[in-house]
Amino acid sequence: SPKTTTSCNTQELVPQEVISTSCNAQELVPQEVISASNPMTHNDNITYFIEYEPESTNLTQDSVHSMAEVIGEQYGISPILLQAIARVESQYTTDLTNSSGAVGICQVVPKYNKDRMDRLGITDLKNPYYNMVLCAEYIKDMRTLSPYGNDQNFIIMSYHAGINGATSKYEKNMSTDYVTSVNQTI
């Protein structure tokens, strides 16, 4: 089926090295990057392109893949992990909000990410690029804060249950359906 592609000019926080990208007037997704030495900076008048499934707020798999590649490179995180989290959390739906207040493609909860959002200047959690950046920031932080280092299962569990909830389950050698779903998606 045909894909919808739109573009826009904007004044938003974007990756410094973006050459071309895509957008639906509010949604930003980088497509190409020269290098990723500085994850976020302020640029003006950059054109973005993003593809949505017809008559939907779901991003195409190609758009999510491109976005995850850029963010993964910037943060040293597997783009496959970022894509899997987005798939399990929202089925790539950009405007999803659940009953606990989680928003967007990676289901970021504003009250738990306020410091990250403030530090990065992110205000629109329905913007899939920024939503995935917050997911990557959390994963990066978990690599430092986790008592289990870079253990992927613990990091996935903590993304879903927080570090305290994940630690409690992990110490009892328990996993969660969420970890299983993300690993199966990977």
C-alpha positions as CSV (number, residue, x, y, z in Angstrom):
1,S,0.0,0.0,0.0
2,P,1.2,3.6,-0.6
3,K,3.0,5.5,2.1
4,T,2.4,9.1,3.0
5,T,5.4,11.4,3.0
6,T,5.3,15.0,4.1
7,S,7.9,17.7,4.8
8,C,8.2,20.8,6.9
9,N,10.6,23.5,8.0
10,T,11.0,23.9,11.7
11,Q,13.0,25.4,14.5
12,E,13.5,22.4,16.8
13,L,16.4,20.6,18.6
14,V,17.8,18.2,16.0
15,P,21.0,16.2,15.5
16,Q,23.8,18.5,14.5
17,E,25.0,16.5,11.6
18,V,21.7,15.7,9.9
19,I,21.9,16.1,6.1
20,S,18.3,15.2,5.2
21,T,15.4,14.0,7.3
22,S,11.6,13.7,7.2
23,C,8.5,15.1,9.1
24,N,4.7,15.4,9.4
25,A,4.6,19.1,10.4
26,Q,5.2,18.0,14.0
27,E,7.2,14.8,13.8
28,L,10.9,14.7,13.1
29,V,12.9,11.7,12.0
30,P,16.5,11.9,10.7
31,Q,17.4,9.8,7.7
32,E,21.1,10.5,7.1
33,V,24.0,11.6,9.4
34,I,27.6,12.3,8.6
35,S,28.8,11.6,12.2
36,A,27.2,11.6,15.6
37,S,29.7,13.3,17.9
38,N,27.1,15.6,19.5
39,P,23.7,14.1,20.1
40,M,21.6,17.3,20.3
41,T,22.0,20.9,19.2
42,H,19.9,23.7,17.9
43,N,19.6,24.2,14.2
44,D,17.1,26.3,12.1
45,N,15.2,25.7,8.9
46,I,16.0,22.1,8.3
47,T,13.6,20.1,6.2
48,Y,12.4,16.7,7.6
49,F,10.5,13.8,6.0
50,I,8.7,11.0,7.7
51,E,6.6,8.2,6.4
52,Y,3.3,7.1,8.1
53,E,1.2,4.1,7.2
54,P,-1.8,5.2,5.1
55,E,-4.6,6.8,7.2
56,S,-2.8,6.1,10.5
57,T,-0.5,7.6,13.1
58,N,1.8,4.6,12.8
59,L,5.3,5.2,11.4
60,T,6.5,2.9,8.7
61,Q,9.1,0.3,9.7
62,D,11.6,2.0,7.4
63,S,11.1,5.4,9.2
64,V,11.6,3.7,12.6
65,H,14.6,1.9,11.4
66,S,16.2,5.1,10.1
67,M,15.5,6.9,13.3
68,A,16.8,4.0,15.4
69,E,20.0,3.9,13.3
70,V,20.8,7.6,13.9
71,I,19.9,7.5,17.6
72,G,21.6,4.2,18.2
73,E,24.8,5.6,16.7
74,Q,24.6,8.7,18.8
75,Y,24.2,6.8,22.0
76,G,26.1,3.6,21.3
77,I,22.9,1.6,21.6
78,S,21.8,-1.2,19.3
79,P,19.2,0.3,16.9
80,I,17.6,-3.2,16.9
81,L,16.9,-2.8,20.6
82,L,15.5,0.7,20.1
83,Q,13.2,-0.6,17.3
84,A,12.1,-3.6,19.4
85,I,11.2,-1.4,22.4
86,A,9.2,1.0,20.1
87,R,7.4,-2.0,18.5
88,V,6.5,-3.6,21.8
89,E,5.6,-0.4,23.5
90,S,3.4,1.2,20.8
91,Q,3.4,-0.8,17.5
92,Y,5.1,2.4,16.1
93,T,2.1,4.6,17.0
94,T,3.3,8.2,17.6
95,D,0.2,9.6,19.4
96,L,-0.4,6.7,21.8
97,T,-1.0,7.6,25.5
98,N,-1.7,4.9,28.0
99,S,-3.6,5.0,31.3
100,S,-0.4,5.6,33.4
101,G,0.5,8.6,31.3
102,A,3.1,7.0,29.1
103,V,3.3,8.8,25.7
104,G,4.5,8.1,22.2
105,I,6.4,5.6,20.2
106,C,8.6,4.4,23.2
107,Q,5.9,5.1,25.8
108,V,7.9,7.7,27.8
109,V,6.4,8.7,31.2
110,P,6.9,12.4,31.6
111,K,7.0,12.5,35.4
112,Y,9.9,10.0,35.4
113,N,11.8,11.7,32.6
114,K,11.4,15.4,33.6
115,D,15.1,16.0,34.2
116,R,16.0,14.3,30.9
117,M,13.4,16.3,29.1
118,D,14.5,19.6,30.7
119,R,18.2,18.9,30.0
120,L,17.5,18.1,26.3
121,G,14.9,20.8,25.8
122,I,12.3,18.2,24.8
123,T,8.6,19.1,25.3
124,D,6.7,17.1,22.7
125,L,6.7,13.4,23.6
126,K,4.5,12.6,20.6
127,N,7.5,13.6,18.4
128,P,8.8,10.1,17.7
129,Y,12.4,11.2,17.3
130,Y,12.6,12.9,20.7
131,N,10.6,10.1,22.3
132,M,13.2,7.6,21.1
133,V,16.0,9.9,22.2
134,L,14.6,9.8,25.7
135,C,14.4,6.0,25.5
136,A,18.1,6.0,24.5
137,E,19.0,8.4,27.3
138,Y,17.4,6.1,29.8
139,I,19.2,3.1,28.5
140,K,22.5,5.0,28.5
141,D,21.8,6.0,32.2
142,M,21.0,2.4,33.1
143,R,24.4,1.3,31.8
144,T,25.9,3.5,34.5
145,L,23.4,3.1,37.3
146,S,22.6,-0.5,36.9
147,P,24.1,-2.8,39.6
148,Y,24.3,-5.4,36.8
149,G,26.3,-3.3,34.3
150,N,25.3,-3.6,30.7
151,D,23.1,-6.7,31.1
152,Q,20.5,-6.3,28.4
153,N,17.7,-8.2,30.2
154,F,18.1,-6.0,33.3
155,I,18.1,-2.8,31.2
156,I,15.0,-3.9,29.3
157,M,13.3,-4.8,32.5
158,S,14.2,-1.5,34.1
159,Y,12.9,0.4,31.1
160,H,9.6,-1.1,31.8
161,A,9.5,-1.4,35.6
162,G,12.1,1.2,36.8
163,I,15.4,0.3,38.4
164,N,13.9,-0.7,41.7
165,G,11.3,-2.9,40.2
166,A,13.8,-4.5,37.9
167,T,16.3,-5.0,40.7
168,S,13.7,-6.8,42.8
169,K,12.8,-9.2,40.1
170,Y,16.3,-9.7,38.8
171,E,17.6,-10.6,42.3
172,K,15.0,-13.4,42.4
173,N,16.0,-14.6,39.0
174,M,12.7,-13.5,37.6
175,S,12.0,-12.2,34.2
176,T,8.9,-10.5,32.8
177,D,6.7,-10.9,29.8
178,Y,7.9,-7.5,28.7
179,V,11.6,-8.7,28.5
180,T,10.4,-11.8,26.7
181,S,8.4,-9.7,24.2
182,V,11.3,-7.3,23.5
183,N,13.8,-10.2,23.1
184,Q,11.5,-12.0,20.7
185,T,11.0,-8.8,18.7
186,I,14.8,-8.4,18.5
